[in-house]
Amino acid sequence: MTRRTVVLTVGARDYKVVSSASEDELARLAETVNAKLAEVVPSGRPEPPQALLLAALALAHDLEEERLRTRSLERKSRDMLRRVLVRLDGVLDLEGSTGSS
């Protein structure tokens, strides 16, 4: 894939980024960071130097929570599927034993 230089505005600063990702994707990701910055810096207040770090930590926390939620859902889905398979096996065993009599 072709690497290109894209200028992204995050917070009040412009950053030159060299990436193979599309400009649209990078702009969307920068908007996500800007939205998180807006959450950690109160409206109308100047952006402190550590604001970008706080936004990054908040996004990392969100990602961690989503991963935990995903693992939990996967575990519940596996357990439910196991129970369904056990019930199906029981029904098939029952049909097999009554069909051979």
Secondary structure, DSSP 8 states (H G I E B T S, - for coil): ---EEEEEEETTEEEEEEESS-HHHHHHHHHHHHHHHHHHS-TTS---TTHHHHHHHHHHHHHHHHHHHHHHHHHHHHHHHHHHHHHHHHHHHHHHHHH--
